[in-house]
Amino acid sequence: MRAEAIITRPIPSSGEKLPAVGLGSWITFNVGYDQAALGSCAEVIKNFFEAGGRLIDSSPMYGSSQTVIGHGLNQLAKPAALFSADKVWTSPGSRGPAQIEASRKQWDVPRFDLLQVRNLLSWKEHLPTLFAMKASGQLRDVGITTSEGRRHRDFEQIMRSQPLDFVQVSYNALDREVEARILPLAQERGMVVIINRPFQQGALIERVARHPLPSWAAEIGCGS
């Protein structure tokens, strides 16, 4: 796919445009220090940027993924197009700055573009830290995340009360709860939505893999 053909969406708070598809790193980049696996992950990152990608997302709980991302970025001489997204996930909240700095060093970036409070853990302590980082120029955007449909009521309340730039939720053809309130609220509040589990960790693909494509699929270029 040519970079100019990529669908983009603007960040409402800044107007900056990001490609609609990003690169996650949970499980897939948790490969340790195996040289062959590191090389494969670096190749994935290279292909991602060559196709026009920008946003890479990770977390301190993703094993070696942050270090693997850092390795891949250094192999590419730290591409300027990168939009780096990570999370803070520790309690008490006083440990947040140290965890964020450790994550930054593993990525080997000057600063993160986006930091998110993962699964709302200690969010009352972490969000002030992130907003202060944003105000001082150490961070561009602030967000929160939830996985597997957890705590949507709390999530919605935080969206209503805090000036967030991003929210990250689970959403796919079967898990559609966020359509009722979370997605409309994000649109109303001008917040970017990052989608988790778009294919239920591959389960949706596995469910349809054994079924033949319909006859009209060839007309739109599928299966060719």
Secondary structure, 3 states (H helix, E strand, C coil): CCHHHCCEEECCCCCCEEECCCECCCCCCCCCCCHHHHHHHHHHHHHHHHCCCCEEECCCCCCCHHHHHHHHHHHCCCCCCCEEEEEECCCCHHHHHHHHHHHHHHHCCCCEEEEEEHHHCCHHHHHHHHHHHHHCCCEEEEEEECCCCCCHHHHHHHHHHCCCCEEEEECCCCCCHHHCCHHHHHHHHCCEEEEECCCCCCHHHHHHHCCCCCHHHHHHCCCC
